[in-house]
């Protein structure tokens, strides 16, 4: 497995484009397409928020067939909570795109991200579809990524190559997300492409299992968007022997998908709105998987923990406090807490530690917090960031 240049168009037979059609008032790119040369096996994982954007609803319907040709995504508008018109608009985007790609509208997936409660400006989107398709190219992946970004400050893309029975296989991916992120599915919009030949059922199985421990282990602020989705298209153009069983080829593919999703998920956490630090929360020795997850989730979304990290304050009591209300079962008098490799709490009580060293650890861009519970064999981890003044500034004026 090796890193290669590119993103969603690194795999054989994929094209992409990103343009500015006028949804965003600042003239930045706001409409993207990622397209497979051939009809591709398709799988997706979607938000568990009971409120769902209209574009996401259409994609959930279309992907039931297990196949797709392309996905069209707009930024600057979530196309959510605007009534039946939002659903009709998302369907129309698919209907307008399909003839240019010589496929059925049901083979077009749709995504939207941005402000909730504002209708899509279809007057600028409809005439832009032809231009969007005409500008597709094997080098258009980065433009597509740029066109789906909202409050993101850095692009998030990756591509890797590996072999399946002597055949080179490529997986590429892109993701957007910086705020309104917590594990209730995918916590973002992500598109993954691959030229591997694999059954639709195993594609879905691999994606679902990998997302649960990658994208679903990112928390920026405890909120979950109504537009969250991760979709994958596999067009089979690598010409590897078909993967139809959970054999060593499937495991190799799943490991590769896990690598791609892990890296994209970490990029999301690093680029949290207003973030100055990337933080990994680890719980070790829990009595159950659920206990380990509950603890890392509670610590990762605690405003008091996150503000202490921003202020570089070794206030470990906030960490233990968050674990205590997480719903996990453990004996607090057995818990050890580490900041990096520095023990700051032993058996649930204060220990003398070097404040200067603690400060030095918290000044780093990458911080690891470990809770050792001594209750069992289960562990989990969550990626998050600190909570800064800029987070409040960004979200206090999001609509403007």
C-alpha positions, 0 to 999 in steps of 0.5 A: 500500500502506498500513497499516490498523488490525487484524490477522487480521480486517481482511480481508473475511469473517474472524472470530476469538476468543480465550478462557481455557479453563484450559490455562494455570494463570494464567487467561490466554487460551489458545485461539484461532480464526481463521475465514473466512466462506467456504472459503478457499484455504490454504497453509502452511510448516512446521518442518523439525525431524524431531520434529513436534508432533501438531497440526502433523502434523494441519494438514500433512495437512489442508492438502494439499487446498489449502483450509481454513475455520478454524484453532484454536490453543492455547497453554500446551501444545505437544501434542508428543511424547506419542504417539498420544493427541496426534494423536487429540486434535488430530483431535478438536479439528478434529472438534468444531469443524467442525459449528459452522462447517458444514464438514468436519473436514479443513477445520479446521487445528490449532496448539499451542504451549507445553511439550513432552511433556505431554498436552493437557487435553482435559477443558477444551478440549472444552467450550470449543470451543462458547464459542470459536466463539460468541464469534467476531467481526470484532473478535476478532483481538486476542483470538485473538493474545493467546490464542496468546502464550506468553513473548511480551511484546508482541502482534505483528499487522499489516494493510495495504490495497492495490489489484488492478485497482481492487479494494481488497485487505487482508492481515492477520497475527498471529504468536507467538514469542519463543524457540526460534527459528532458521531451519529454516522459520517459527520461530514460529506465524503466521497470515495472512489475505487476501480476495484471489482467487488460485489455491492454487498461487500462494498457496503459491508466494508464501508459501514464497518470502517466508517463506524471506527473512523469517521464515527470517531470524530467529534468537533462540537457534539452536533450532527448535521442533517446532510451527513453522508459518505458514499463510495463508488467502485467501477471495477476497471482495475480488472482484478478477480471479482471479490465476492467472498470475505477472503484475503482480497476482501480483507486487503481491500477493507484495510485499504479503505480503513486507511483512507477513511482514517486519514480523512477523519483525522484531517476533519478533526485537525481542521475543526472550526477555530481549532488550534490543536488536534486531540486524541482521546483514548480509553483503555481497560473498559469493562465493555465496548460501550463503556469505552465509547461512552467515555471517549465520546463524553470527554471529546465533546465536553466544552470544559475539557476542550476550552482547557485544552485551548487554554493549555490548562492541565485541568484533568478533573474536567476529564474525569468529570466527563467520564463520570457522566458518560453513562459508563460503568467504572470505579473512579478510584481506579482511574489513571489519566495521562496527558501525553506520557505525563501521569496527572491523576492516579487511582482517581486522585491528584498526584504531584506532576511537573506543571511546566511539562504539562504546559509544554505537552498542551502547547503541542499541536497534537495531544493525546489524553489517555484514561486507564480504567482497569476494569476490563479489556476493551478500549476505544478512541476519539479524535477531536480538537480544542474549542477556541474563541474563533469557533464562537466567532464562526458560528455566531455569524454563520449565515452572514 
